[in-house]
Amino acid sequence: MSAPVGIGTIEAPLPPKWKPENERLLYKYQLYAKRFEPSTVDAMFASIRHFEKFNAGKPFFFPKTKLVSIYREWLCEPEAENGGKALSRSTVGHRASHIKAFLKWLVQQDGYRKLNGSLCDYVILSKSQTAKALQPPPRDIPSDDEVQQVLAAMPQKFRTQRRDRAIVAASFLFGTRADNTASLRIGDVDCVARKVSVDATKVRVKNSKSQTICWFLIGDLFEKINRFDKRYGRPVDGADHNCAARFYKA
């Protein structure tokens, strides 16, 4: 037998697991948040759902300063869903920042203007609370010699192999992310001045931030690999004509 749906002769319909007023409000906030990157929007709504879960799914009409303050403390406590461990410092900081931005927007919306205008300030983390958050484990960063060993072991017979080798060397030489490196164009790299111009309108870059990068002084091998062969006008099969596929080994 199926569960009642709250219609017909049922006197006490079961309450929904979600609040329609919250969903309508979050739809409005989603429209407002379109100015951010999709990955940022996903993180923002994950934080809001986290706050909503803490508030037992209650409508956003009645958050008080005490509730927000308790949430700030709870944010730094161990969670069962996280294996009984506290969230990482980065996660705690981002969630607090997202909830602060949401509450700041919330108190300006029709029907919510009676809320305390300083609600967003009650979610700001103190230094001691930030210290409670789990410290991320140290990352293993390859040394210059280790990267050179990787490059020496990579095949370089075909142009696609030399392209892949160049992308590895360029990422280490420029200090750019893999997606950033792969979308660089020939004109972005100045081999004489040893600079890379990252134009956010053309290159896939985090936070759409344009910048000029100076090469790291880590040896001639990386520079030799990342010279360009302008004699070849043909891109690698299936690759963009202006992408890093035209890197070649000197």
C-alpha positions as CSV (number, residue, x, y, z in Angstrom):
1,M,0.0,0.0,0.0
2,S,1.4,3.4,-1.0
3,A,1.9,6.2,1.5
4,P,-0.8,8.9,1.8
5,V,-0.2,11.9,-0.4
6,G,-2.2,14.5,1.6
7,I,-5.4,14.6,-0.5
8,G,-8.9,13.2,-0.3
9,T,-10.4,12.4,3.1
10,I,-7.1,12.1,5.1
11,E,-7.5,14.5,8.0
12,A,-3.8,14.8,8.9
13,P,-1.7,14.7,5.7
14,L,2.0,14.0,6.2
15,P,4.1,17.1,6.0
16,P,6.5,17.3,3.0
17,K,10.2,16.6,3.5
18,W,11.0,19.9,1.9
19,K,9.5,23.3,2.3
20,P,8.1,24.9,-0.9
21,E,8.8,28.4,0.4
22,N,12.5,27.4,0.8
23,E,12.6,26.0,-2.7
24,R,11.1,29.1,-4.3
25,L,13.6,31.2,-2.4
26,L,16.5,29.1,-3.5
27,Y,15.3,29.4,-7.1
28,K,15.5,33.1,-6.8
29,Y,19.0,32.9,-5.2
30,Q,20.0,30.6,-8.1
31,L,19.1,33.3,-10.6
32,Y,21.1,35.8,-8.5
33,A,24.1,33.4,-8.3
34,K,24.4,32.9,-12.1
35,R,27.2,35.6,-12.1
36,F,29.5,33.0,-10.5
37,E,31.1,29.9,-12.1
38,P,28.9,26.8,-12.1
39,S,31.3,24.9,-9.8
40,T,31.1,27.8,-7.3
41,V,27.3,27.8,-7.5
42,D,27.3,24.1,-6.7
43,A,29.5,24.6,-3.7
44,M,27.3,27.5,-2.5
45,F,24.1,25.4,-2.7
46,A,25.8,22.5,-1.0
47,S,26.6,24.9,1.9
48,I,23.0,26.2,2.0
49,R,21.6,22.6,2.1
50,H,24.1,21.9,4.9
51,F,22.7,24.9,6.8
52,E,19.1,23.9,6.0
53,K,19.8,20.4,7.3
54,F,21.1,21.8,10.6
55,N,17.9,23.8,10.9
56,A,15.9,20.6,10.4
57,G,14.5,21.8,7.1
58,K,12.6,24.7,8.7
59,P,11.7,27.8,6.5
60,F,14.2,30.6,6.2
61,F,11.7,33.0,7.7
62,F,12.9,32.6,11.3
63,P,16.7,32.2,11.6
64,K,17.8,34.1,14.7
65,T,21.2,35.3,15.6
66,K,21.5,32.6,18.2
67,L,20.7,29.9,15.6
68,V,23.3,31.2,13.2
69,S,25.9,31.4,16.1
70,I,25.2,27.8,17.1
71,Y,25.6,26.7,13.4
72,R,29.0,28.4,13.4
73,E,30.0,26.3,16.4
74,W,28.5,23.1,14.9
75,L,30.3,23.7,11.6
76,C,33.7,23.0,13.3
77,E,32.5,19.9,15.1
78,P,33.1,16.3,13.9
79,E,30.3,14.9,11.6
80,A,29.0,11.4,11.4
81,E,28.8,11.7,7.6
82,N,32.4,12.6,7.5
83,G,33.5,9.5,9.3
84,G,33.3,11.2,12.7
85,K,36.0,13.7,11.7
86,A,35.8,17.5,11.5
87,L,35.6,19.1,8.1
88,S,38.7,20.4,6.5
89,R,39.7,24.0,7.2
90,S,39.1,24.9,3.6
91,T,35.5,23.3,3.6
92,V,34.7,25.1,6.9
93,G,35.9,28.4,5.6
94,H,34.0,28.1,2.3
95,R,30.8,27.0,3.9
96,A,30.9,29.9,6.4
97,S,31.6,32.3,3.5
98,H,28.7,30.9,1.4
99,I,26.2,31.1,4.3
100,K,27.3,34.6,5.1
101,A,26.7,35.7,1.5
102,F,23.3,33.9,1.4
103,L,22.1,35.6,4.7
104,K,23.3,39.0,3.5
105,W,21.2,38.5,0.3
106,L,18.3,37.0,2.3
107,V,17.6,40.0,4.6
108,Q,17.2,42.2,1.5
109,Q,14.4,40.1,-0.1
110,D,10.7,40.9,0.2
111,G,9.2,39.1,3.1
112,Y,12.5,38.7,4.9
113,R,13.3,42.3,5.7
114,K,12.2,41.8,9.3
115,L,15.1,39.5,9.9
116,N,18.1,40.9,11.8
117,G,20.3,42.7,9.2
118,S,23.4,41.6,11.0
119,L,22.7,37.8,10.7
120,C,25.5,37.4,8.3
121,D,28.1,38.6,10.8
122,Y,27.2,35.8,13.2
123,V,28.6,33.1,10.9
124,I,32.1,34.7,10.7
125,L,34.6,32.2,12.1
126,S,37.1,33.2,14.8
127,K,40.8,32.2,14.7
128,S,40.2,29.5,17.4
129,Q,37.3,28.0,15.4
130,T,39.3,27.9,12.3
131,A,42.1,26.2,14.2
132,K,39.6,23.4,15.2
133,A,39.1,22.5,11.6
134,L,41.0,19.5,10.2
135,Q,44.3,20.4,8.8
136,P,44.7,19.1,5.2
137,P,47.5,16.5,4.9
138,P,50.7,17.8,3.2
139,R,50.8,17.2,-0.5
140,D,53.6,15.4,-2.2
141,I,55.1,17.8,-4.7
142,P,57.6,16.4,-7.2
143,S,61.1,17.9,-7.2
144,D,62.9,19.3,-10.3
145,D,64.9,16.0,-10.6
146,E,61.8,13.9,-10.3
147,V,60.0,15.8,-13.1
148,Q,63.0,15.6,-15.3
149,Q,63.0,11.8,-14.8
150,V,59.3,11.7,-15.8
151,L,60.1,13.8,-19.0
152,A,63.0,11.6,-19.8
153,A,60.8,8.5,-19.6
154,M,58.0,9.9,-21.8
155,P,58.1,8.8,-25.4
156,Q,58.7,11.5,-28.0
157,K,58.7,9.8,-31.4
158,F,55.4,11.2,-32.6
159,R,54.0,14.8,-32.4
160,T,51.2,13.8,-30.1
161,Q,53.8,12.3,-27.7
162,R,55.9,15.4,-27.9
163,R,52.8,17.5,-27.3
164,D,52.0,15.5,-24.1
165,R,55.6,15.9,-23.0
166,A,55.4,19.6,-23.6
167,I,52.2,20.0,-21.6
168,V,53.9,18.3,-18.6
169,A,56.9,20.5,-18.9
170,A,54.9,23.6,-19.4
171,S,52.7,23.0,-16.4
172,F,55.8,22.7,-14.2
173,L,57.6,25.6,-15.9
174,F,54.7,28.0,-15.8
175,G,53.1,26.9,-12.6
176,T,49.7,26.6,-14.3
177,R,46.9,24.0,-13.9
178,A,46.6,21.2,-16.4
179,D,43.4,22.6,-18.0
180,N,45.0,26.0,-18.2
181,T,48.1,24.7,-19.8
182,A,46.2,22.7,-22.4
183,S,44.2,25.7,-23.5
184,L,47.2,28.0,-24.0
185,R,47.7,29.4,-27.5
186,I,50.9,30.1,-29.3
187,G,50.7,33.8,-28.9
188,D,50.3,33.5,-25.1
189,V,53.9,32.4,-24.6
190,D,56.8,34.8,-25.0
191,C,59.9,32.5,-25.1
192,V,62.3,35.5,-25.2
193,A,60.9,37.4,-22.2
194,R,60.1,34.0,-20.5
195,K,56.5,35.1,-19.8
196,V,53.0,33.7,-20.3
197,S,50.0,35.9,-20.8
198,V,46.9,34.2,-19.5
199,D,43.8,35.9,-21.1
200,A,40.7,34.7,-19.2
201,T,38.5,35.4,-22.3
202,K,40.5,32.8,-24.3
203,V,42.1,30.4,-21.8
204,R,40.3,28.1,-19.4
205,V,41.5,29.6,-16.1
206,K,40.1,29.3,-12.5
207,N,38.0,32.3,-11.4
208,S,38.3,33.8,-14.9
209,K,41.4,35.7,-13.7
210,S,43.7,37.1,-16.4
211,Q,47.4,37.4,-15.4
212,T,50.9,37.4,-16.6
213,I,53.2,34.6,-15.4
214,C,57.0,34.7,-15.3
215,W,58.7,31.3,-15.9
216,F,60.3,29.6,-13.0
217,L,64.1,29.3,-13.2
218,I,64.3,25.5,-13.0
219,G,66.7,24.5,-15.8
220,D,67.2,24.5,-19.6
221,L,65.4,21.2,-20.2
222,F,62.0,22.6,-19.6
223,E,62.6,25.6,-21.8
224,K,63.9,23.5,-24.6
225,I,60.9,21.2,-24.6
226,N,58.6,24.2,-24.7
227,R,60.0,26.0,-27.7
228,F,57.6,26.3,-30.6
229,D,58.0,24.9,-34.1
230,K,56.4,27.6,-36.3
231,R,57.5,25.7,-39.5
232,Y,54.6,23.3,-39.0
233,G,51.2,24.8,-40.0
234,R,49.2,21.7,-39.4
235,P,47.8,20.9,-36.0
236,V,47.8,17.4,-34.6
237,D,44.8,15.4,-35.7
238,G,41.7,16.2,-33.6
239,A,43.4,19.1,-31.8
240,D,42.7,22.8,-31.9
241,H,44.8,24.7,-34.4
242,N,46.0,27.1,-31.7
243,C,46.4,24.8,-28.8
244,A,49.5,23.4,-27.1
245,A,49.6,20.6,-29.7
246,R,52.2,22.7,-31.6
247,F,54.8,22.4,-28.8
248,Y,57.9,20.5,-30.0
249,K,61.2,19.3,-28.7
250,A,64.2,21.4,-29.7
